[in-house]
Amino acid sequence: MPYLNIVINKPVNNEALLLKAASQAVSEATGKAETYVMVSLDTQPNMIMAGTDDVLAFLDYRALGLPTDRNAFSAALCQMIADQLSIPGERIYISMTDSERQNWGWNHQTF
């Protein structure tokens, strides 16, 4: 049920490697089994941050319940992006949404 959408304004050399690293990072940081984690990637949209189009990332995380220590979760995601893409933390925004169970569907039903 955890979903992470990664938006990056530049091309990514190895998208499959980034997606796998992100899936593992979400699983480890949340304690959720990776079998429930979904990750998507959107590259090269027109985006600027702080007035420049230098490389940046926006991460949109949604799940049924958010990690208790959101600072540690944010740090884990920022570190994964820094390790995989060399994007510094000050060029990354993360949005976290706690979804209500009745608004999340899976396997022909809602939670």
MODELLER restraints for C-alpha pairs under 7 A, 6 or more apart:
rsr = mdl.restraints
at = mdl.atoms
rsr.add(forms.Gaussian(group=physical.xy_distance, feature=features.Distance(at['CA:1:A'], at['CA:36:A']), mean=5.19, stdev=0.5))
rsr.add(forms.Gaussian(group=physical.xy_distance, feature=features.Distance(at['CA:1:A'], at['CA:37:A']), mean=5.87, stdev=0.5))
rsr.add(forms.Gaussian(group=physical.xy_distance, feature=features.Distance(at['CA:1:A'], at['CA:63:A']), mean=5.80, stdev=0.5))
rsr.add(forms.Gaussian(group=physical.xy_distance, feature=features.Distance(at['CA:1:A'], at['CA:64:A']), mean=6.83, stdev=0.5))
rsr.add(forms.Gaussian(group=physical.xy_distance, feature=features.Distance(at['CA:2:A'], at['CA:36:A']), mean=6.62, stdev=0.5))
rsr.add(forms.Gaussian(group=physical.xy_distance, feature=features.Distance(at['CA:2:A'], at['CA:37:A']), mean=4.99, stdev=0.5))
rsr.add(forms.Gaussian(group=physical.xy_distance, feature=features.Distance(at['CA:2:A'], at['CA:38:A']), mean=6.30, stdev=0.5))
rsr.add(forms.Gaussian(group=physical.xy_distance, feature=features.Distance(at['CA:2:A'], at['CA:62:A']), mean=5.86, stdev=0.5))
rsr.add(forms.Gaussian(group=physical.xy_distance, feature=features.Distance(at['CA:2:A'], at['CA:63:A']), mean=4.42, stdev=0.5))
rsr.add(forms.Gaussian(group=physical.xy_distance, feature=features.Distance(at['CA:3:A'], at['CA:37:A']), mean=6.00, stdev=0.5))
rsr.add(forms.Gaussian(group=physical.xy_distance, feature=features.Distance(at['CA:3:A'], at['CA:38:A']), mean=4.76, stdev=0.5))
rsr.add(forms.Gaussian(group=physical.xy_distance, feature=features.Distance(at['CA:3:A'], at['CA:39:A']), mean=5.71, stdev=0.5))
rsr.add(forms.Gaussian(group=physical.xy_distance, feature=features.Distance(at['CA:3:A'], at['CA:61:A']), mean=5.70, stdev=0.5))
rsr.add(forms.Gaussian(group=physical.xy_distance, feature=features.Distance(at['CA:3:A'], at['CA:62:A']), mean=5.21, stdev=0.5))
rsr.add(forms.Gaussian(group=physical.xy_distance, feature=features.Distance(at['CA:3:A'], at['CA:63:A']), mean=6.25, stdev=0.5))
rsr.add(forms.Gaussian(group=physical.xy_distance, feature=features.Distance(at['CA:4:A'], at['CA:38:A']), mean=6.40, stdev=0.5))
rsr.add(forms.Gaussian(group=physical.xy_distance, feature=features.Distance(at['CA:4:A'], at['CA:39:A']), mean=4.76, stdev=0.5))
rsr.add(forms.Gaussian(group=physical.xy_distance, feature=features.Distance(at['CA:4:A'], at['CA:40:A']), mean=6.39, stdev=0.5))
rsr.add(forms.Gaussian(group=physical.xy_distance, feature=features.Distance(at['CA:4:A'], at['CA:59:A']), mean=6.70, stdev=0.5))
rsr.add(forms.Gaussian(group=physical.xy_distance, feature=features.Distance(at['CA:4:A'], at['CA:60:A']), mean=5.62, stdev=0.5))
rsr.add(forms.Gaussian(group=physical.xy_distance, feature=features.Distance(at['CA:4:A'], at['CA:61:A']), mean=4.50, stdev=0.5))
rsr.add(forms.Gaussian(group=physical.xy_distance, feature=features.Distance(at['CA:4:A'], at['CA:62:A']), mean=6.54, stdev=0.5))
rsr.add(forms.Gaussian(group=physical.xy_distance, feature=features.Distance(at['CA:5:A'], at['CA:39:A']), mean=5.74, stdev=0.5))
rsr.add(forms.Gaussian(group=physical.xy_distance, feature=features.Distance(at['CA:5:A'], at['CA:40:A']), mean=4.74, stdev=0.5))
rsr.add(forms.Gaussian(group=physical.xy_distance, feature=features.Distance(at['CA:5:A'], at['CA:41:A']), mean=5.82, stdev=0.5))
rsr.add(forms.Gaussian(group=physical.xy_distance, feature=features.Distance(at['CA:5:A'], at['CA:59:A']), mean=5.71, stdev=0.5))
rsr.add(forms.Gaussian(group=physical.xy_distance, feature=features.Distance(at['CA:5:A'], at['CA:60:A']), mean=5.07, stdev=0.5))
rsr.add(forms.Gaussian(group=physical.xy_distance, feature=features.Distance(at['CA:5:A'], at['CA:61:A']), mean=6.52, stdev=0.5))
rsr.add(forms.Gaussian(group=physical.xy_distance, feature=features.Distance(at['CA:6:A'], at['CA:40:A']), mean=6.17, stdev=0.5))
rsr.add(forms.Gaussian(group=physical.xy_distance, feature=features.Distance(at['CA:6:A'], at['CA:41:A']), mean=4.82, stdev=0.5))
rsr.add(forms.Gaussian(group=physical.xy_distance, feature=features.Distance(at['CA:6:A'], at['CA:42:A']), mean=6.16, stdev=0.5))
rsr.add(forms.Gaussian(group=physical.xy_distance, feature=features.Distance(at['CA:6:A'], at['CA:57:A']), mean=6.92, stdev=0.5))
rsr.add(forms.Gaussian(group=physical.xy_distance, feature=features.Distance(at['CA:6:A'], at['CA:58:A']), mean=6.00, stdev=0.5))
rsr.add(forms.Gaussian(group=physical.xy_distance, feature=features.Distance(at['CA:6:A'], at['CA:59:A']), mean=4.70, stdev=0.5))
rsr.add(forms.Gaussian(group=physical.xy_distance, feature=features.Distance(at['CA:6:A'], at['CA:60:A']), mean=6.56, stdev=0.5))
rsr.add(forms.Gaussian(group=physical.xy_distance, feature=features.Distance(at['CA:7:A'], at['CA:41:A']), mean=5.97, stdev=0.5))
rsr.add(forms.Gaussian(group=physical.xy_distance, feature=features.Distance(at['CA:7:A'], at['CA:42:A']), mean=4.70, stdev=0.5))
rsr.add(forms.Gaussian(group=physical.xy_distance, feature=features.Distance(at['CA:7:A'], at['CA:43:A']), mean=5.82, stdev=0.5))
rsr.add(forms.Gaussian(group=physical.xy_distance, feature=features.Distance(at['CA:7:A'], at['CA:57:A']), mean=5.55, stdev=0.5))
rsr.add(forms.Gaussian(group=physical.xy_distance, feature=features.Distance(at['CA:7:A'], at['CA:58:A']), mean=5.08, stdev=0.5))
rsr.add(forms.Gaussian(group=physical.xy_distance, feature=features.Distance(at['CA:7:A'], at['CA:59:A']), mean=6.29, stdev=0.5))
rsr.add(forms.Gaussian(group=physical.xy_distance, feature=features.Distance(at['CA:8:A'], at['CA:42:A']), mean=6.37, stdev=0.5))
rsr.add(forms.Gaussian(group=physical.xy_distance, feature=features.Distance(at['CA:8:A'], at['CA:43:A']), mean=4.89, stdev=0.5))
rsr.add(forms.Gaussian(group=physical.xy_distance, feature=features.Distance(at['CA:8:A'], at['CA:44:A']), mean=6.08, stdev=0.5))
rsr.add(forms.Gaussian(group=physical.xy_distance, feature=features.Distance(at['CA:8:A'], at['CA:56:A']), mean=5.88, stdev=0.5))
rsr.add(forms.Gaussian(group=physical.xy_distance, feature=features.Distance(at['CA:8:A'], at['CA:57:A']), mean=4.58, stdev=0.5))
rsr.add(forms.Gaussian(group=physical.xy_distance, feature=features.Distance(at['CA:8:A'], at['CA:58:A']), mean=6.60, stdev=0.5))
rsr.add(forms.Gaussian(group=physical.xy_distance, feature=features.Distance(at['CA:9:A'], at['CA:43:A']), mean=5.66, stdev=0.5))
rsr.add(forms.Gaussian(group=physical.xy_distance, feature=features.Distance(at['CA:9:A'], at['CA:44:A']), mean=4.14, stdev=0.5))
rsr.add(forms.Gaussian(group=physical.xy_distance, feature=features.Distance(at['CA:9:A'], at['CA:45:A']), mean=5.27, stdev=0.5))
rsr.add(forms.Gaussian(group=physical.xy_distance, feature=features.Distance(at['CA:9:A'], at['CA:46:A']), mean=6.35, stdev=0.5))
rsr.add(forms.Gaussian(group=physical.xy_distance, feature=features.Distance(at['CA:9:A'], at['CA:47:A']), mean=5.98, stdev=0.5))
rsr.add(forms.Gaussian(group=physical.xy_distance, feature=features.Distance(at['CA:9:A'], at['CA:55:A']), mean=6.06, stdev=0.5))
rsr.add(forms.Gaussian(group=physical.xy_distance, feature=features.Distance(at['CA:9:A'], at['CA:56:A']), mean=6.11, stdev=0.5))
rsr.add(forms.Gaussian(group=physical.xy_distance, feature=features.Distance(at['CA:9:A'], at['CA:57:A']), mean=6.91, stdev=0.5))
rsr.add(forms.Gaussian(group=physical.xy_distance, feature=features.Distance(at['CA:10:A'], at['CA:43:A']), mean=6.02, stdev=0.5))
rsr.add(forms.Gaussian(group=physical.xy_distance, feature=features.Distance(at['CA:10:A'], at['CA:44:A']), mean=4.70, stdev=0.5))
rsr.add(forms.Gaussian(group=physical.xy_distance, feature=features.Distance(at['CA:10:A'], at['CA:55:A']), mean=6.19, stdev=0.5))
rsr.add(forms.Gaussian(group=physical.xy_distance, feature=features.Distance(at['CA:11:A'], at['CA:43:A']), mean=5.84, stdev=0.5))
rsr.add(forms.Gaussian(group=physical.xy_distance, feature=features.Distance(at['CA:11:A'], at['CA:44:A']), mean=5.88, stdev=0.5))
rsr.add(forms.Gaussian(group=physical.xy_distance, feature=features.Distance(at['CA:18:A'], at['CA:84:A']), mean=6.41, stdev=0.5))
rsr.add(forms.Gaussian(group=physical.xy_distance, feature=features.Distance(at['CA:19:A'], at['CA:39:A']), mean=6.31, stdev=0.5))
rsr.add(forms.Gaussian(group=physical.xy_distance, feature=features.Distance(at['CA:22:A'], at['CA:80:A']), mean=6.88, stdev=0.5))
rsr.add(forms.Gaussian(group=physical.xy_distance, feature=features.Distance(at['CA:23:A'], at['CA:34:A']), mean=6.63, stdev=0.5))
rsr.add(forms.Gaussian(group=physical.xy_distance, feature=features.Distance(at['CA:23:A'], at['CA:37:A']), mean=6.18, stdev=0.5))
rsr.add(forms.Gaussian(group=physical.xy_distance, feature=features.Distance(at['CA:23:A'], at['CA:38:A']), mean=6.88, stdev=0.5))
rsr.add(forms.Gaussian(group=physical.xy_distance, feature=features.Distance(at['CA:23:A'], at['CA:39:A']), mean=6.17, stdev=0.5))
rsr.add(forms.Gaussian(group=physical.xy_distance, feature=features.Distance(at['CA:24:A'], at['CA:34:A']), mean=6.58, stdev=0.5))
rsr.add(forms.Gaussian(group=physical.xy_distance, feature=features.Distance(at['CA:25:A'], at['CA:76:A']), mean=6.92, stdev=0.5))
rsr.add(forms.Gaussian(group=physical.xy_distance, feature=features.Distance(at['CA:25:A'], at['CA:77:A']), mean=6.79, stdev=0.5))
rsr.add(forms.Gaussian(group=physical.xy_distance, feature=features.Distance(at['CA:25:A'], at['CA:80:A']), mean=6.91, stdev=0.5))
rsr.add(forms.Gaussian(group=physical.xy_distance, feature=features.Distance(at['CA:27:A'], at['CA:33:A']), mean=5.78, stdev=0.5))
rsr.add(forms.Gaussian(group=physical.xy_distance, feature=features.Distance(at['CA:27:A'], at['CA:34:A']), mean=5.10, stdev=0.5))
rsr.add(forms.Gaussian(group=physical.xy_distance, feature=features.Distance(at['CA:27:A'], at['CA:37:A']), mean=6.81, stdev=0.5))
rsr.add(forms.Gaussian(group=physical.xy_distance, feature=features.Distance(at['CA:29:A'], at['CA:73:A']), mean=5.84, stdev=0.5))
rsr.add(forms.Gaussian(group=physical.xy_distance, feature=features.Distance(at['CA:29:A'], at['CA:76:A']), mean=6.66, stdev=0.5))
rsr.add(forms.Gaussian(group=physical.xy_distance, feature=features.Distance(at['CA:30:A'], at['CA:67:A']), mean=5.95, stdev=0.5))
rsr.add(forms.Gaussian(group=physical.xy_distance, feature=features.Distance(at['CA:47:A'], at['CA:53:A']), mean=6.31, stdev=0.5))
rsr.add(forms.Gaussian(group=physical.xy_distance, feature=features.Distance(at['CA:55:A'], at['CA:87:A']), mean=6.75, stdev=0.5))
rsr.add(forms.Gaussian(group=physical.xy_distance, feature=features.Distance(at['CA:56:A'], at['CA:87:A']), mean=6.51, stdev=0.5))
rsr.add(forms.Gaussian(group=physical.xy_distance, feature=features.Distance(at['CA:56:A'], at['CA:91:A']), mean=4.90, stdev=0.5))
rsr.add(forms.Gaussian(group=physical.xy_distance, feature=features.Distance(at['CA:56:A'], at['CA:92:A']), mean=5.85, stdev=0.5))
rsr.add(forms.Gaussian(group=physical.xy_distance, feature=features.Distance(at['CA:57:A'], at['CA:91:A']), mean=6.45, stdev=0.5))
rsr.add(forms.Gaussian(group=physical.xy_distance, feature=features.Distance(at['CA:57:A'], at['CA:92:A']), mean=4.80, stdev=0.5))
rsr.add(forms.Gaussian(group=physical.xy_distance, feature=features.Distance(at['CA:57:A'], at['CA:93:A']), mean=6.54, stdev=0.5))
rsr.add(forms.Gaussian(group=physical.xy_distance, feature=features.Distance(at['CA:58:A'], at['CA:92:A']), mean=5.74, stdev=0.5))
rsr.add(forms.Gaussian(group=physical.xy_distance, feature=features.Distance(at['CA:58:A'], at['CA:93:A']), mean=4.92, stdev=0.5))
rsr.add(forms.Gaussian(group=physical.xy_distance, feature=features.Distance(at['CA:58:A'], at['CA:94:A']), mean=5.86, stdev=0.5))
rsr.add(forms.Gaussian(group=physical.xy_distance, feature=features.Distance(at['CA:59:A'], at['CA:93:A']), mean=6.25, stdev=0.5))
rsr.add(forms.Gaussian(group=physical.xy_distance, feature=features.Distance(at['CA:59:A'], at['CA:94:A']), mean=4.62, stdev=0.5))
rsr.add(forms.Gaussian(group=physical.xy_distance, feature=features.Distance(at['CA:59:A'], at['CA:95:A']), mean=6.19, stdev=0.5))
rsr.add(forms.Gaussian(group=physical.xy_distance, feature=features.Distance(at['CA:60:A'], at['CA:94:A']), mean=5.90, stdev=0.5))
rsr.add(forms.Gaussian(group=physical.xy_distance, feature=features.Distance(at['CA:60:A'], at['CA:95:A']), mean=4.85, stdev=0.5))
rsr.add(forms.Gaussian(group=physical.xy_distance, feature=features.Distance(at['CA:60:A'], at['CA:96:A']), mean=6.24, stdev=0.5))
rsr.add(forms.Gaussian(group=physical.xy_distance, feature=features.Distance(at['CA:61:A'], at['CA:95:A']), mean=5.99, stdev=0.5))
rsr.add(forms.Gaussian(group=physical.xy_distance, feature=features.Distance(at['CA:61:A'], at['CA:96:A']), mean=4.81, stdev=0.5))
rsr.add(forms.Gaussian(group=physical.xy_distance, feature=features.Distance(at['CA:61:A'], at['CA:97:A']), mean=6.20, stdev=0.5))
rsr.add(forms.Gaussian(group=physical.xy_distance, feature=features.Distance(at['CA:62:A'], at['CA:96:A']), mean=5.88, stdev=0.5))
rsr.add(forms.Gaussian(group=physical.xy_distance, feature=features.Distance(at['CA:62:A'], at['CA:97:A']), mean=4.71, stdev=0.5))
rsr.add(forms.Gaussian(group=physical.xy_distance, feature=features.Distance(at['CA:62:A'], at['CA:98:A']), mean=6.03, stdev=0.5))
rsr.add(forms.Gaussian(group=physical.xy_distance, feature=features.Distance(at['CA:62:A'], at['CA:99:A']), mean=6.50, stdev=0.5))
rsr.add(forms.Gaussian(group=physical.xy_distance, feature=features.Distance(at['CA:63:A'], at['CA:97:A']), mean=6.62, stdev=0.5))
rsr.add(forms.Gaussian(group=physical.xy_distance, feature=features.Distance(at['CA:63:A'], at['CA:98:A']), mean=5.51, stdev=0.5))
rsr.add(forms.Gaussian(group=physical.xy_distance, feature=features.Distance(at['CA:63:A'], at['CA:99:A']), mean=5.61, stdev=0.5))
rsr.add(forms.Gaussian(group=physical.xy_distance, feature=features.Distance(at['CA:64:A'], at['CA:98:A']), mean=5.63, stdev=0.5))
rsr.add(forms.Gaussian(group=physical.xy_distance, feature=features.Distance(at['CA:64:A'], at['CA:99:A']), mean=5.06, stdev=0.5))
rsr.add(forms.Gaussian(group=physical.xy_distance, feature=features.Distance(at['CA:64:A'], at['CA:100:A']), mean=6.31, stdev=0.5))
rsr.add(forms.Gaussian(group=physical.xy_distance, feature=features.Distance(at['CA:64:A'], at['CA:101:A']), mean=6.29, stdev=0.5))
rsr.add(forms.Gaussian(group=physical.xy_distance, feature=features.Distance(at['CA:65:A'], at['CA:98:A']), mean=5.06, stdev=0.5))
rsr.add(forms.Gaussian(group=physical.xy_distance, feature=features.Distance(at['CA:65:A'], at['CA:99:A']), mean=6.80, stdev=0.5))
rsr.add(forms.Gaussian(group=physical.xy_distance, feature=features.Distance(at['CA:66:A'], at['CA:98:A']), mean=5.75, stdev=0.5))
rsr.add(forms.Gaussian(group=physical.xy_distance, feature=features.Distance(at['CA:67:A'], at['CA:73:A']), mean=6.81, stdev=0.5))
rsr.add(forms.Gaussian(group=physical.xy_distance, feature=features.Distance(at['CA:78:A'], at['CA:89:A']), mean=5.73, stdev=0.5))
rsr.add(forms.Gaussian(group=physical.xy_distance, feature=features.Distance(at['CA:78:A'], at['CA:92:A']), mean=6.99, stdev=0.5))
rsr.add(forms.Gaussian(group=physical.xy_distance, feature=features.Distance(at['CA:81:A'], at['CA:87:A']), mean=6.29, stdev=0.5))
rsr.add(forms.Gaussian(group=physical.xy_distance, feature=features.Distance(at['CA:82:A'], at['CA:88:A']), mean=5.74, stdev=0.5))
rsr.add(forms.Gaussian(group=physical.xy_distance, feature=features.Distance(at['CA:101:A'], at['CA:110:A']), mean=6.98, stdev=0.5))
rsr.add(forms.Gaussian(group=physical.xy_distance, feature=features.Distance(at['CA:101:A'], at['CA:111:A']), mean=5.04, stdev=0.5))
rsr.add(forms.Gaussian(group=physical.xy_distance, feature=features.Distance(at['CA:102:A'], at['CA:110:A']), mean=5.78, stdev=0.5))
rsr.add(forms.Gaussian(group=physical.xy_distance, feature=features.Distance(at['CA:102:A'], at['CA:111:A']), mean=5.84, stdev=0.5))
rsr.add(forms.Gaussian(group=physical.xy_distance, feature=features.Distance(at['CA:103:A'], at['CA:110:A']), mean=6.95, stdev=0.5))
rsr.add(forms.Gaussian(group=physical.xy_distance, feature=features.Distance(at['CA:104:A'], at['CA:110:A']), mean=5.56, stdev=0.5))
rsr.add(forms.Gaussian(group=physical.xy_distance, feature=features.Distance(at['CA:104:A'], at['CA:111:A']), mean=6.18, stdev=0.5))
rsr.add(forms.Gaussian(group=physical.xy_distance, feature=features.Distance(at['CA:105:A'], at['CA:111:A']), mean=6.34, stdev=0.5))
